[in-house]
Amino acid sequence: MSAIARYRSLARLVSGSILVLWCSGCLVMPIHHSKNMRSLSAEAPPKQVDLSFVKIGETSRDQVLERLGWIDTRVADPSFFLGRWADNSWGLAWEGASYFTAAGGYNQIWKAHNVVIDFDGNAIVSGITAFPDKSMLATLAARLRPASGTLSIFLHQPLFPWNTSLIWDTNRMRAT
């Protein structure tokens, strides 16, 4: 192969590589939209969670269940109410492309919220605690420890069915 032929081959390889690099890339863009809500309930969620009606020493368990029934996790313990919901108001649009292929999509970013409302012996609110997912077991363990006998709680319904890292443990949580 002559020197001119090698030079042409190298020039084609370099120009082809530059063309492939020029035609590839990626893009990620945050997109804000109207707020969406989700809970474990089949009920249609309101536009916003309102906990301002909960007054320590005044609000009854029935009032809490009536107003917050859509976030109720159905934990059958008369000493507390466990509520869980998620909201989202933005997502990420993304795109990636190479010479012969391209892909893109939109992923919504959800934020989970948890609340425990404690009740006294007369079913009146004695405390309210909001906490993140990482404190779930510690928060519930403190409330289940005084329970007499064995109490089983099933926290198996996901708020985010497509993301297994955000699904509660499918096994039983027992307190004795």
Secondary structure, DSSP 8 states (H G I E B T S, - for coil): --HHHHHHHHHHHHHHHHHHHHT-EEEEEEEEEEEEEEESSSS---SS---TT--TTT-BHHHHHHHHGGGB-----TTEEEEEEEEEEEEEEEEEE-SS-EEEEEEEEEEEEEEEEEE-TTSBEEEEEEE-GGGHHHHHHHHHTT-SS-EEE-----SSTT-GGGS--SS-EEE-
